[in-house]
């Protein structure tokens, strides 16, 4: 089981990736996309509706917004 520090580092890295992906214009979409890539190994296609862990998505979104 990952430690809290590992989780914080992961969330911070994914938040940075989301900002690099879209520049902060659509934070919800960009955060969902990087979490999707982390979980499923690829960015989602146009019609990809696979689930992502909501807790991780929300943590990345909050961290991304804090970096803006």
Residue, then its C-alpha position, 0 to 999 in steps of 0.5 A: x500500500x502506498x504511503x501518504x507521501x507517495x500519494x501526495x507526490x503522485x497527485x502533485x505530478x499528475x496536477x503538473x501534467x494536467x496543467x502542461x496538457x491544457x494550460x489550465x483552460x479546462x482543469x476538470x477535463x485535463x485532470x480527468x485525462x491525466x488520471x485516465x492515462x495514469x490508471x489505463x496507460x493511455x489518454x482517452x479516445x473521444x468515446x472512452x468512458x472508462x472509470x477513473x478513481x474519483x478520489x484521485x481525480x478530485x485530489x488532482x483537480x484540487x492540486x491543479x487549481x492550487x497551482x494556477 
